[in-house]
Amino acid sequence: MTGTAQAPRADAVAVTPPGATPPPPTPDERRRLRTVRRFGTTGSLLMAVGALGCGATPAPAYNPLLGTRVLGLWGRMPTVSLTLAYIGMGMLVLAWLWLGRLAWPGRVRLSVRQLTRILVMWMAPLAVAPPLFSTDVYGYLSQAEVVSRGFDPYVYGAAQALGLSDPLVASIPTIWRTTPSPYGPGFLTFGRLITGIAGDDIVLGVYLHRALALAALGLVIWAVPHLARRAGVEPIAALWLAISPLVLFHLVSGIHNDAIMLGVVLAGMEIGMRRSWVLGAMLIGLGASGKIPAVVALGFLAAYVAHQRGGGYARLIRYGAGCAGIGLGMVAAVSVGSGLGFGWIPALAVPNLLRSWLSVTTDLGVLGGWLGGILGLGDHTDAVLDLTRAAGLGVAGIVCVILVVMVLNGRLHAVAGMGYGFGAVFLAGPVLHPWYLLWAVVPLAASVRNPRIRGFAVAVCAIVALLVPPTGADFSFRTYQLPMAITAAALLALVPLWAVHGRVPRTPETERSGARPVETAT
């Protein structure tokens, strides 16, 4: 039945169909976009300055900033540095949320080029500053140095191979100085190349690792819009959600190697869907040679190919075996070709030494051990942890199988299934760090259109980004500085908020009133 077309309301939101060119921003929107861009860049600059005093600089005896006239001043004012970093974090999160008002599905007002330029501006100060949030990059350098000196990194810890007086060993937390490397041979091979270039120059080694992470994020920025078009999601909306403050804080500033594996896996999925599933499986296998959970993506690539070629469990088994053989074969080839062998398999248990409060299975294990002590059964926390962690991985495996079948039957997009699968694996895993959430958020950003799910992902990225203190240095014995810095930052942040009041992108009137644009009835 055909109805009469009605004139759209004056306050109706202009809806941009997926894949269509968004309308150009109005002069008012351009002014507000400029305000957001500058607000976020200012926040990033404040974080970069704060990193000079509270960031993950090398051990004091090897810190090149100490003793310099200007840059070394911040190290003597850690509370002030923390305050600046916290203000910058809040500003950057707010700027990202405001930017989302111009990049939300259905009302995109930006181009991919504009959005990419803004994100690069926000990344730039963090890319040249000392690391924040984590000292893991010194662990990467020390483990690569262990390899370069001819030791097996899956047998010897950095302290055993390099000595406690080594600058790299002195710059990592005590708990990780004597443990074997938990990283796969693929990543350590990259690390060995960096060590060969940097030599004893710690600062150069840090920047080379960051350059590698930024190159991997370039793969993410390339792959996400392409994957989004395949899933019917607006590329700009997908890219905005994918490059969230969690990415800026933990992959750009924190230099976590998850950037490398995530970029390679997403590129493998896009190439596998576009050109050759064989090449895609090889790339995913290359990513898995650095972090083995990446193999989860192989099942969803196989399900996608099987669905495209007619579906059926026979095709799923055929292509699943092919993807698994190629991907795991690549892992084996890197293990043998690098000369590091397969010692990384037992070393996968090394991160379990840390009891992560974000891990549900670890929390349940600790709770079970505590209850056992209360009931007089003795302290069996380690045994209960083993049980809950194994059960969690079993549940995650079942969830992944169900998701693969849904992709095979066309009920779920392969990239969305991969995102949910990664979420199940990491949420049920023994250790969960905030940046692990990106393994789920980034694929879902490129494939899920449900506004509730996207809104939940936005909330998770914004909240979790602010939960982790920007302390790369050790504040264990001066934790009083954290609440002082947070309080000062909350008060001082009122100044930049007042400066941009009324000048940021606004929420459309239709969202406030509940009105919707009137469409032609058919």
C-alpha positions as CSV (number, residue, x, y, z in Angstrom):
1,M,0.0,0.0,0.0
2,T,1.3,3.4,-0.9
3,G,0.7,6.4,1.3
4,T,1.2,10.1,0.8
5,A,4.6,11.5,1.3
6,Q,4.7,14.1,4.1
7,A,7.1,17.0,4.4
8,P,9.9,16.3,6.9
9,R,9.9,18.1,10.2
10,A,12.3,21.1,10.5
11,D,14.1,19.4,13.4
12,A,14.5,16.0,11.7
13,V,17.9,14.4,11.6
14,A,19.4,14.0,8.1
15,V,20.0,10.3,7.8
16,T,23.0,9.1,5.8
17,P,22.5,5.7,4.2
18,P,25.5,3.3,4.7
19,G,28.1,3.8,2.0
20,A,26.6,7.1,0.8
21,T,28.7,10.3,0.9
22,P,27.8,12.3,4.0
23,P,26.4,15.8,3.5
24,P,29.0,18.5,4.1
25,P,29.0,20.1,7.5
26,T,27.3,23.5,7.9
27,P,29.4,26.5,8.8
28,D,28.2,26.1,12.4
29,E,29.1,22.5,12.5
30,R,32.6,23.3,11.1
31,R,33.2,25.8,13.9
32,R,32.1,23.3,16.5
33,L,34.2,20.6,14.9
34,R,37.2,22.9,15.0
35,T,36.6,23.4,18.7
36,V,36.5,19.7,19.3
37,R,39.6,19.1,17.3
38,R,41.5,21.7,19.3
39,F,40.1,20.6,22.7
40,G,41.2,17.0,22.0
41,T,44.7,18.1,20.8
42,T,45.1,20.2,23.9
43,G,44.2,17.2,26.1
44,S,46.7,15.1,24.2
45,L,49.4,17.8,24.7
46,L,48.7,17.9,28.5
47,M,49.1,14.1,28.7
48,A,52.4,14.4,26.8
49,V,53.7,17.0,29.2
50,G,52.5,15.0,32.2
51,A,54.2,11.9,30.9
52,L,57.6,13.6,31.4
53,G,57.0,13.4,35.2
54,C,54.7,10.4,35.7
55,G,55.3,8.3,32.6
56,A,57.1,5.1,32.1
57,T,60.6,6.5,31.8
58,P,63.6,4.2,32.2
59,A,65.0,3.5,35.7
60,P,66.4,6.7,37.3
61,A,70.0,5.8,36.8
62,Y,69.3,5.5,33.0
63,N,66.6,8.2,32.6
64,P,67.9,10.8,30.0
65,L,65.4,13.4,31.2
66,L,66.9,13.7,34.7
67,G,69.3,16.6,35.0
68,T,67.9,18.5,32.0
69,R,66.8,22.1,32.7
70,V,63.2,22.0,31.5
71,L,62.2,18.5,30.7
72,G,63.7,17.2,33.9
73,L,61.7,19.6,36.0
74,W,58.5,17.5,35.7
75,G,60.1,14.4,37.2
76,R,60.5,16.4,40.5
77,M,56.8,17.3,40.5
78,P,55.0,14.0,40.1
79,T,51.7,15.1,41.6
80,V,51.6,18.1,39.2
81,S,52.5,15.8,36.3
82,L,49.7,13.4,37.3
83,T,47.2,16.2,37.5
84,L,48.1,17.4,33.9
85,A,47.8,13.8,32.6
86,Y,44.4,13.3,34.2
87,I,43.1,16.6,32.9
88,G,44.3,15.6,29.4
89,M,42.7,12.2,29.7
90,G,39.4,13.7,30.6
91,M,39.6,16.3,27.8
92,L,40.5,13.7,25.2
93,V,37.6,11.4,26.2
94,L,35.1,14.3,26.1
95,A,36.4,15.4,22.7
96,W,36.0,11.9,21.4
97,L,32.4,11.7,22.7
98,W,31.6,15.1,21.2
99,L,33.1,14.0,17.9
100,G,30.8,11.1,18.0
101,R,27.8,13.4,17.6
102,L,29.0,14.0,14.1
103,A,30.0,10.4,13.4
104,W,27.1,8.4,14.7
105,P,25.3,6.0,12.3
106,G,22.6,7.7,10.4
107,R,23.8,11.3,10.9
108,V,27.4,11.3,9.9
109,R,28.7,14.7,9.0
110,L,32.4,13.9,8.4
111,S,34.5,12.3,5.7
112,V,37.0,9.5,6.4
113,R,39.8,11.9,5.5
114,Q,38.6,14.5,8.1
115,L,38.2,12.0,10.8
116,T,41.6,10.4,10.1
117,R,43.2,13.8,10.2
118,I,41.7,14.6,13.6
119,L,42.7,11.2,15.1
120,V,46.3,11.7,13.8
121,M,46.4,15.1,15.5
122,W,45.3,13.6,18.7
123,M,47.9,10.7,18.4
124,A,50.9,13.0,17.5
125,P,51.7,14.3,21.0
126,L,51.3,10.9,22.6
127,A,53.6,9.4,19.9
128,V,56.5,11.6,20.9
129,A,56.0,11.6,24.7
130,P,57.3,8.9,27.1
131,P,55.0,5.9,27.5
132,L,52.1,6.2,30.0
133,F,50.0,3.5,31.8
134,S,52.6,0.7,31.4
135,T,56.2,-0.3,31.4
136,D,55.6,-3.3,29.1
137,V,57.7,-1.8,26.3
138,Y,60.9,-2.3,28.5
139,G,59.8,-5.9,28.9
140,Y,59.7,-6.2,25.1
141,L,63.1,-4.7,24.8
142,S,64.6,-6.9,27.5
143,Q,63.2,-10.1,26.1
144,A,64.4,-9.2,22.6
145,E,67.8,-8.6,24.1
146,V,67.7,-12.0,25.6
147,V,67.1,-13.5,22.2
148,S,69.9,-11.3,20.6
149,R,72.4,-12.7,23.2
150,G,71.6,-16.2,22.2
151,F,69.5,-17.3,25.2
152,D,66.2,-19.0,25.0
153,P,63.6,-16.4,26.1
154,Y,61.2,-19.2,27.0
155,V,63.6,-20.7,29.5
156,Y,65.5,-17.7,30.9
157,G,64.1,-14.5,32.4
158,A,65.6,-11.1,31.6
159,A,67.4,-10.9,35.0
160,Q,69.0,-14.4,34.5
161,A,70.2,-13.7,31.0
162,L,71.1,-10.0,31.3
163,G,71.8,-9.5,35.0
164,L,70.0,-7.3,37.5
165,S,72.2,-4.3,36.7
166,D,71.1,-4.2,33.1
167,P,69.2,-0.9,32.3
168,L,66.3,-2.8,30.7
169,V,65.9,-5.2,33.6
170,A,66.0,-2.3,36.1
171,S,63.1,-0.6,34.2
172,I,60.6,-3.5,34.4
173,P,58.5,-4.5,37.4
174,T,60.1,-7.0,39.8
175,I,57.5,-9.7,39.1
176,W,58.5,-10.0,35.4
177,R,62.3,-9.9,35.8
178,T,62.7,-13.6,36.3
179,T,59.8,-15.0,34.2
180,P,60.2,-16.4,30.7
181,S,58.7,-14.4,27.8
182,P,54.9,-14.9,27.3
183,Y,55.0,-13.6,23.7
184,G,55.2,-15.7,20.6
185,P,58.1,-16.0,18.2
186,G,56.6,-13.7,15.7
187,F,56.7,-10.7,18.0
188,L,60.1,-11.6,19.4
189,T,61.4,-11.7,15.9
190,F,60.3,-8.1,15.3
191,G,61.8,-7.2,18.7
192,R,65.1,-8.7,17.7
193,L,65.2,-6.5,14.6
194,I,64.5,-3.5,16.7
195,T,67.2,-4.4,19.2
196,G,69.6,-4.8,16.3
197,I,68.9,-1.3,15.2
198,A,68.7,0.4,18.6
199,G,71.5,-1.4,20.3
200,D,72.0,0.0,23.9
201,D,69.9,3.1,23.1
202,I,66.8,2.5,25.3
203,V,65.0,5.7,24.0
204,L,65.5,4.7,20.4
205,G,64.2,1.2,21.1
206,V,61.0,2.6,22.7
207,Y,60.4,4.8,19.7
208,L,61.0,2.0,17.2
209,H,58.4,-0.1,19.1
210,R,56.0,2.8,19.0
211,A,56.6,3.2,15.3
212,L,55.7,-0.4,14.8
213,A,52.5,0.0,16.8
214,L,51.6,3.1,14.8
215,A,52.2,1.2,11.5
216,A,49.9,-1.5,12.8
217,L,47.2,1.1,13.7
218,G,47.5,2.2,10.1
219,L,46.4,-1.3,9.1
220,V,43.4,-0.9,11.5
221,I,42.5,2.5,10.0
222,W,42.7,1.0,6.5
223,A,40.8,-2.2,7.3
224,V,37.9,-1.0,9.5
225,P,36.2,1.2,6.8
226,H,36.4,-1.6,4.2
227,L,35.1,-4.2,6.7
228,A,32.3,-1.8,7.7
229,R,31.1,-1.4,4.1
230,R,30.8,-5.2,3.9
231,A,28.7,-5.3,7.0
232,G,26.5,-2.3,6.0
233,V,27.9,0.0,8.7
234,E,28.9,3.6,7.8
235,P,32.7,3.7,7.5
236,I,33.1,7.0,9.4
237,A,31.0,5.7,12.3
238,A,33.0,2.5,12.4
239,L,36.4,4.2,12.4
240,W,35.3,6.7,15.1
241,L,34.3,3.9,17.5
242,A,37.3,1.8,16.6
243,I,39.9,4.5,17.3
244,S,38.7,5.2,20.8
245,P,40.5,6.7,23.9
246,L,41.5,3.1,24.8
247,V,43.5,2.9,21.6
248,L,45.1,6.3,22.1
249,F,46.0,5.6,25.7
250,H,47.1,2.0,25.6
251,L,48.2,1.2,22.0
252,V,49.7,4.6,21.1
253,S,50.9,5.9,24.5
254,G,51.3,2.5,26.3
255,I,52.8,0.8,23.2
256,H,51.1,-2.6,23.8
257,N,51.9,-5.2,21.2
258,D,48.2,-5.9,20.8
259,A,48.2,-3.1,18.2
260,I,50.4,-5.3,15.9
261,M,48.3,-8.4,16.2
262,L,45.0,-6.6,15.9
263,G,46.1,-4.7,12.8
264,V,47.4,-7.9,11.1
265,V,44.3,-9.9,12.0
266,L,41.9,-7.2,10.7
267,A,44.0,-6.9,7.5
268,G,43.9,-10.7,7.2
269,M,40.1,-10.7,7.4
270,E,39.7,-8.0,4.9
271,I,42.1,-9.6,2.4
272,G,40.6,-13.0,3.0
273,M,37.1,-11.7,2.2
274,R,38.2,-9.5,-0.7
275,R,40.9,-11.5,-2.5
276,S,42.0,-14.9,-1.2
277,W,41.1,-16.7,1.9
278,V,44.5,-18.5,1.7
279,L,46.3,-15.2,2.0
280,G,44.0,-14.1,4.7
281,A,44.6,-17.2,6.8
282,M,48.3,-16.7,6.4
283,L,48.1,-13.2,7.7
284,I,46.0,-14.3,10.7
285,G,48.5,-17.0,11.4
286,L,51.2,-14.4,11.3
287,G,49.3,-12.4,14.0
288,A,48.8,-15.6,16.0
289,S,52.6,-16.2,16.0
290,G,52.7,-13.1,18.3
291,K,49.6,-13.7,20.3
292,I,47.9,-17.1,20.0
293,P,44.3,-16.0,20.7
294,A,44.3,-14.5,17.2
295,V,43.7,-18.1,15.8
296,V,40.0,-17.5,16.8
297,A,39.7,-15.4,13.7
298,L,40.5,-18.4,11.5
299,G,37.1,-20.1,12.3
300,F,35.1,-17.0,11.3
301,L,37.0,-16.6,8.1
302,A,36.3,-20.2,7.2
303,A,32.6,-19.8,8.1
304,Y,32.4,-16.7,5.9
305,V,34.0,-18.5,2.9
306,A,31.8,-21.6,3.4
307,H,28.6,-19.4,3.6
308,Q,29.6,-17.5,0.4
309,R,30.1,-20.7,-1.4
310,G,26.8,-22.3,-0.6
311,G,26.9,-23.1,3.1
312,G,26.6,-26.5,4.8
313,Y,28.7,-28.2,7.4
314,A,30.7,-30.1,4.8
315,R,32.0,-26.9,3.4
316,L,32.6,-25.5,6.9
317,I,34.7,-28.5,7.8
318,R,36.6,-28.3,4.5
319,Y,37.4,-24.6,4.7
320,G,37.9,-24.8,8.4
321,A,40.5,-27.4,8.0
322,G,42.1,-25.4,5.2
323,C,42.2,-22.1,7.3
324,A,43.4,-24.0,10.4
325,G,46.1,-25.8,8.5
326,I,47.4,-22.6,6.8
327,G,47.2,-20.4,9.9
328,L,48.7,-22.9,12.3
329,G,51.2,-23.9,9.6
330,M,52.3,-20.2,9.5
331,V,52.7,-20.2,13.3
332,A,54.8,-23.4,13.1
333,A,56.9,-21.9,10.3
334,V,57.6,-18.7,12.2
335,S,58.5,-20.8,15.3
336,V,61.0,-22.9,13.4
337,G,62.3,-20.2,11.1
338,S,63.0,-17.8,13.9
339,G,65.0,-20.4,15.7
340,L,63.0,-20.0,18.9
341,G,61.1,-23.3,18.6
342,F,57.9,-24.2,20.5
343,G,58.9,-23.2,24.0
344,W,56.3,-20.4,23.8
345,I,53.5,-23.0,24.3
346,P,54.3,-23.7,28.0
347,A,55.2,-20.1,28.5
348,L,51.6,-19.1,27.7
349,A,50.9,-19.7,31.4
350,V,53.3,-16.9,32.5
351,P,50.7,-14.1,32.6
352,N,48.6,-16.2,35.0
353,L,51.0,-15.3,37.7
354,L,49.1,-12.0,37.9
355,R,45.7,-12.1,39.4
356,S,43.7,-9.7,37.3
357,W,40.6,-8.2,39.1
358,L,38.9,-7.6,35.8
359,S,38.9,-11.4,35.0
360,V,35.7,-13.0,36.0
361,T,37.2,-16.5,36.2
362,T,40.1,-15.3,38.3
363,D,37.7,-13.5,40.7
364,L,35.6,-16.6,41.0
365,G,38.6,-18.7,41.8
366,V,39.9,-16.3,44.4
367,L,36.4,-16.1,45.9
368,G,36.2,-20.0,46.0
369,G,39.6,-20.2,47.7
370,W,38.5,-17.6,50.3
371,L,35.3,-19.5,51.0
372,G,37.2,-22.7,51.4
373,G,39.4,-21.0,54.0
374,I,36.3,-19.7,55.8
375,L,34.8,-23.2,55.9
376,G,38.0,-24.6,57.3
377,L,38.9,-26.6,54.2
378,G,42.3,-25.0,53.9
379,D,43.8,-22.7,51.3
380,H,43.1,-24.3,47.9
381,T,43.0,-21.0,45.9
382,D,45.5,-22.2,43.3
383,A,43.5,-25.4,42.6
384,V,40.2,-23.5,42.4
385,L,41.8,-21.0,40.1
386,D,42.9,-23.7,37.8
387,L,39.4,-25.1,37.8
388,T,37.5,-21.8,37.2
389,R,40.0,-20.7,34.5
390,A,39.7,-24.0,32.6
391,A,35.9,-23.9,32.9
392,G,36.0,-20.3,31.5
393,L,38.0,-21.2,28.5
394,G,35.7,-24.2,27.9
395,V,32.6,-21.9,27.9
396,A,34.4,-19.5,25.6
397,G,35.1,-22.3,23.2
398,I,31.4,-23.4,23.2
399,V,30.4,-19.7,22.5
400,C,32.8,-19.5,19.6
401,V,31.4,-22.7,18.0
402,I,27.9,-21.3,18.3
403,L,29.0,-18.0,16.7
404,V,30.7,-19.8,13.9
405,V,27.5,-21.8,13.1
406,M,25.6,-18.5,13.1
407,V,28.0,-17.0,10.6
408,L,27.7,-20.2,8.4
409,N,23.9,-19.9,8.4
410,G,24.0,-16.2,7.5
411,R,22.5,-15.0,10.8
412,L,25.6,-13.1,11.9
413,H,28.3,-11.2,10.0
414,A,31.7,-12.9,10.2
415,V,33.5,-9.8,11.6
416,A,30.8,-9.4,14.3
417,G,31.1,-13.1,15.1
418,M,34.9,-12.6,15.4
419,G,34.4,-9.6,17.7
420,Y,32.0,-11.5,20.0
421,G,34.3,-14.5,19.9
422,F,37.3,-12.5,21.0
423,G,35.2,-11.0,23.7
424,A,34.2,-14.4,25.0
425,V,37.8,-15.6,25.0
426,F,39.3,-12.6,26.8
427,L,36.4,-12.1,29.2
428,A,36.5,-15.7,30.2
429,G,40.3,-15.8,30.2
430,P,42.6,-15.9,33.2
431,V,43.9,-12.4,32.7
432,L,42.0,-9.4,31.4
433,H,43.7,-6.0,30.9
434,P,41.7,-3.0,29.7
435,W,43.3,-2.9,26.3
436,Y,42.2,-6.6,25.7
437,L,38.7,-5.2,25.3
438,L,39.8,-3.7,22.0
439,W,39.9,-7.2,20.5
440,A,36.1,-7.2,20.8
441,V,35.4,-3.5,20.4
442,V,37.2,-2.8,17.1
443,P,35.7,-5.7,15.1
444,L,32.2,-4.9,16.5
445,A,32.7,-1.2,15.6
446,A,33.1,-2.3,12.0
447,S,30.2,-4.8,11.9
448,V,27.4,-4.1,14.4
449,R,24.5,-1.7,13.6
450,N,22.5,-2.2,16.7
451,P,22.5,1.2,18.5
452,R,22.3,-0.3,21.9
453,I,25.3,-2.5,21.4
454,R,27.3,0.5,19.9
455,G,26.2,2.7,22.8
456,F,27.3,0.1,25.3
457,A,30.7,-0.1,23.5
458,V,31.0,3.7,23.7
459,A,30.3,3.7,27.4
460,V,32.9,0.9,28.0
461,C,35.6,2.7,26.0
462,A,35.0,6.0,27.8
463,I,34.7,4.6,31.3
464,V,37.5,2.0,31.2
465,A,39.8,4.6,29.6
466,L,39.5,6.7,32.7
467,L,39.8,3.9,35.2
468,V,43.5,3.1,34.6
469,P,45.9,5.6,36.2
470,P,48.4,7.2,33.8
471,T,51.3,6.1,36.1
472,G,54.1,4.4,34.2
473,A,56.4,5.1,37.2
474,D,56.1,3.2,40.5
475,F,53.7,4.9,42.9
476,S,53.4,1.9,45.2
477,F,54.7,3.8,48.3
478,R,53.1,7.2,47.5
479,T,49.6,6.3,46.5
480,Y,48.4,9.4,48.3
481,Q,49.5,11.3,45.2
482,L,46.8,9.7,43.1
483,P,43.7,11.0,45.0
484,M,45.4,14.4,45.2
485,A,46.0,14.5,41.5
486,I,42.5,13.3,40.6
487,T,40.9,16.0,42.9
488,A,43.0,18.7,41.5
489,A,42.3,17.6,37.9
490,A,38.6,17.5,38.5
491,L,38.7,21.1,39.8
492,L,41.0,22.5,37.1
493,A,39.2,20.8,34.3
494,L,36.3,23.2,34.9
495,V,38.4,25.9,33.2
496,P,38.6,24.3,29.7
497,L,35.0,23.1,30.0
498,W,33.9,26.7,30.7
499,A,36.0,27.9,27.7
500,V,34.1,25.6,25.2
501,H,30.7,25.9,26.7
502,G,28.1,26.1,23.9
503,R,30.7,25.6,21.2
504,V,30.7,21.8,20.9
505,P,28.6,19.7,18.6
506,R,25.1,19.4,19.8
507,T,22.8,16.4,20.1
508,P,20.1,16.6,17.5
509,E,16.7,17.9,18.7
510,T,15.0,14.7,17.5
511,E,17.1,12.6,19.9
512,R,16.1,14.8,22.8
513,S,12.4,14.9,21.9
514,G,12.1,11.4,20.6
515,A,11.0,12.6,17.2
516,R,12.0,10.8,14.1
517,P,12.3,12.0,10.5
518,V,9.2,11.3,8.5
519,E,9.6,8.9,5.6
520,T,7.5,8.0,2.7
521,A,5.1,5.2,3.6
522,T,5.1,2.2,1.3
